[in-house]
Amino acid sequence: MVPQSQNTSLQRLHLVEKRIVRVLELAGLVMDELANSTGPRSDALTSHCREFMVSIRDIQVTLREEIKSACEYRPFEKCDYNARISNEICCKKLEYVIEKLDDMKQSIEQCKDGN
């Protein structure tokens, strides 16, 4: 099963792919307009170029966000291994301290009995 964040990331990247295809279509439309035998229509060129620039900016923003979120992705962030090991080490330390306290208690009792 794919995590939700990864699924939405894939969806955003799929939309970027569609935008890239649209940008290429716009570039083709501009080339067709420039190659027009009657000359290019300035309103069509302006419209295509404006859409091209907006799409490029949107693509850049989305890709930056995806790269940033990919860098923040930690596949083992929900893993509790470190916490469990840390707890086990603390328990062993406590057992050792209790053992030493018991030894000290016995030594004190022996000293009291010997006096």
Buried (B, 14 or more C-beta within 10 A) or exposed (E): EEEEEEEEBEEBEEEBEEBBEBBEBBEEBBEEBEEEEEEEEEEBBEBBBEBBEEBBEBBEEBBEEBEEBEEEEEEEEEEEEEEEEEEEEEEEEEEEEEEEEEEEEEEEEEEEEEE
